Amino acid sequence: MRGARMHHVEWARQRCSLIKNRKRISLTMFRPLQLFIGLRYTRAKRRNHFISFISAVSMLGIAVGVMALIAVMSVMNGFQGDLQDRILGMVSHATIQSVGDSIADWQDTLTKAQADPHVLGAAPYIESQVLMQGRRRSGAVIRGVLPEMEPKVSNIADKMGKGHLADLKPGAYGIVLGNELAKPRKSM
């Protein structure tokens, strides 16, 4: 069937010709048949300019639609990448938790996780819900980390506006607050 179709296309190219300005221009110079058909309907004949107008408006509409689609997809793609960087940069991609309260031998678990070739970084943490009180009360999640190991699994050290993650010392009761928690509170 494809061979028969190709035969008809070649026959149409060879037999048809276009007369313009009293010169015969063979259709064989229009190699792609789609180009010939497109040009045929975009250029008007002497008496019917309406078809050319409709064709031009249609092509312009398609071009504007494609441009809008490309712009929206670019914005959404950039937004998605930015959102993933913000969320996944602050939270680990995977966590290991115990069924009970805490992992008894967390150092051994950390060593086993770091031994896996697919694991890029590992760090221990303790997480709990707290009630913070200042001018008003609000709930929060507090997370205890080892400051020297945390940069392996999150980018919180890069996002800190004031202070450094290394300023946290054991027993010194230091805390890192996000912008929203830090604004309404004068003291803790």
SULCORJO-V786862 format. One record per residue. N is the residue number from 1. SS is DSSP state (@ for helix, = for strand, . for the rest). D_LAST is the distance of its C-alpha to the last C-alpha in Angstrom with 2 decimals. Layout:
n=[N,N]
ss=[SS,SS]
d_last=[D_LAST,D_LAST]
This chain:
n=[1,2,3,4,5,6,7,8,9,10,11,12,13,14,15,16,17,18,19,20,21,22,23,24,25,26,27,28,29,30,31,32,33,34,35,36,37,38,39,40,41,42,43,44,45,46,47,48,49,50,51,52,53,54,55,56,57,58,59,60,61,62,63,64,65,66,67,68,69,70,71,72,73,74,75,76,77,78,79,80,81,82,83,84,85,86,87,88,89,90,91,92,93,94,95,96,97,98,99,100,101,102,103,104,105,106,107,108,109,110,111,112,113,114,115,116,117,118,119,120,121,122,123,124,125,126,127,128,129,130,131,132,133,134,135,136,137,138,139,140,141,142,143,144,145,146,147,148,149,150,151,152,153,154,155,156,157,158,159,160,161,162,163,164,165,166,167,168,169,170,171,172,173,174,175,176,177,178,179,180,181,182,183,184,185,186,187,188]
ss=[.,@,@,@,@,@,@,@,@,@,@,@,@,@,@,.,=,=,=,=,.,.,=,=,=,=,@,@,@,.,.,.,@,@,@,@,@,@,@,@,@,@,.,.,.,.,.,.,.,@,@,@,@,@,@,@,@,@,@,@,@,@,@,@,@,@,@,@,@,@,@,@,@,@,@,@,@,@,@,@,@,@,@,@,@,@,@,@,@,@,.,.,.,.,.,.,.,.,.,.,.,.,.,.,.,@,@,@,@,@,@,@,@,@,@,.,.,.,.,.,.,.,.,.,=,=,=,=,=,=,=,=,=,.,.,.,=,=,=,=,=,=,=,=,=,.,@,@,@,@,.,.,.,.,.,@,@,@,@,.,.,.,.,.,@,@,@,.,.,.,.,.,.,.,.,.,.,.,@,@,@,@,@,.,.,.,.,.]
d_last=[81.83,79.75,82.91,84.66,81.75,81.79,85.52,85.12,82.49,84.77,87.70,85.75,84.83,88.41,90.24,88.10,88.22,86.76,89.05,87.54,89.54,92.68,91.45,90.85,87.55,87.39,84.32,84.35,82.42,79.53,78.50,75.59,76.98,73.57,73.70,77.19,76.19,73.09,75.12,77.90,75.73,73.70,76.80,78.80,82.49,84.44,84.34,81.03,77.94,75.85,75.32,74.03,71.66,70.28,69.94,68.14,65.70,65.05,64.40,62.15,60.17,59.77,58.72,56.07,54.81,54.57,52.77,50.21,49.78,49.25,46.67,44.69,44.88,43.70,40.66,39.84,40.39,38.08,35.42,35.82,35.54,32.41,30.80,31.83,30.48,27.04,26.83,28.75,27.17,23.69,25.00,27.66,31.13,31.60,29.69,31.10,29.67,31.04,32.32,30.29,26.72,26.97,29.76,31.16,32.69,30.46,32.02,35.46,34.32,32.75,36.05,38.13,36.14,36.50,40.21,40.85,42.34,40.70,37.14,35.87,32.61,30.66,27.29,25.58,22.27,20.45,19.04,17.49,16.11,12.74,11.33,7.92,7.12,6.33,9.81,11.27,11.21,12.31,13.66,13.36,15.20,13.75,16.42,17.02,19.64,21.81,21.24,24.93,26.23,24.01,26.01,29.06,27.86,25.55,25.24,21.45,21.96,24.34,22.11,19.08,19.03,17.12,17.12,19.15,19.02,20.85,17.99,16.40,17.90,18.48,16.62,14.27,11.20,11.09,10.12,12.07,11.07,13.94,14.73,14.40,10.89,9.77,11.93,10.84,7.15,7.10,3.77,0.00]
